[in-house]
Amino acid sequence: MGYWRLVLQRAVQGTARDTKLDTGAGAMMVLVGPVLASGVLWVLLGYALPDSSLWARLVVAAVPLLWLPIALVMRLAAVPPALHGEATRRIAELEKQIADLDREKAYKRAALTRFYSDAQPILDRSFEIAPTDLASFISEIEIWISSTATWIAKNMGEAALSRFTDRSEWRSAHFPAALNHDHDRAISLLNVYRTNLRALIESEAWS
């Protein structure tokens, strides 16, 4: 019922526009004009064809009154194809939006996965560095955290950035092989940020 009600509504609105019924002056002309034309025809036929049958005169005189119903019928026939075309275009737009969204999700997930993988070599050599290389090792971790956070903020927003930088549950772990407290803290931080990054990758909420 909803569909056919919409068809009728569209047809009536289209007919009103076509016949100028949507304006006061137009409505007056549309409603009064055919009645006057029918009256004139009735009178003229009475003079021109006095011997014609009453039904013949009625049929001819009624012709001007039929153009409005005919216009409505034509609109009724045209509305369903128009609605179908609108629905088809809308479906195509939604499908494109879904495809774009899927591509965007895939792009973000691939980028996050790349950042996640980039941290692995740093972790792999955590306990193989010499004391003289500690400063550069910590700097490398800071650069990784900064570049990852910058990308997330730019492409995923502040909420995702807050999730990545969340350290509310962080507790500094003790690694016996660490060179000192700074080394120990750097490794712990890298593990925390990498864990947060994995949560972003695995969660649909941040895609």
GIFENWO-V944748 format. One record per helix or strand. SS is the DSSP state (H for helix, E for strand). FROM is the first residue (numbers start at 1). LEN is the number of residues. If there is no record, write none. Layout:
SS | FROM | LEN
SS | FROM | LEN
This chain:
H | 2 | 17
H | 24 | 25
H | 54 | 71
H | 131 | 26
H | 158 | 7
H | 181 | 22
H | 204 | 3
